[in-house]
Amino acid sequence: MSMTNTDQVLKKEVPINLALAIVFNTEKKKILVVKRKKEAQISGLTWCFPGGKIDYEDDLENKLKSKIKEKLGLRVESLGSIFAETHARNGRKLFSVYFLCEFIDGKEKISEDFEDIKWISPREVGKYFQFEIHPVLKEYLKDLE
């Protein structure tokens, strides 16, 4: 590899990898959304699905379940990944994997990362999110009702 090619590879921006939970309460037919207290790495992101950054060596589902327990006080069970997308927001490259998680138990708590937590109808997601949700994911959410 020439020096120029090496420089190009080293300068290439690595995407931020995210594991996100669509926490679904099967009894109430509601999903959980959280409002960030401070701005995330993505400018303008306020309401979002809970989760967070992941590293390549992480077991995605276990890491996600532990983040939900730690940050929100809820125990969830992952039912598997349902959608993945790459996208750019405010110049940042993101790779997001969405997992459907069943709410098992726990009492919601607000951690230092969030200022609000809401259980909403899957059809209401568009009212809370400032960014457009991918049409495939939006359709999947509607089917949860």
Secondary structure, 3 states (H helix, E strand, C coil): CCHHHHHHHHHCCCCEEEEEEEEEECCCCEEEEEEECCCCCCCCCCEECCEEECCCCCCHHHHHHHHHHHHHCEEEEEEEEEEEEEEEECCEEEEEEEEEEEEEEECCCCCCCEEEEEEECHHHHHHHCCCCCCHHHHHHHHCCC
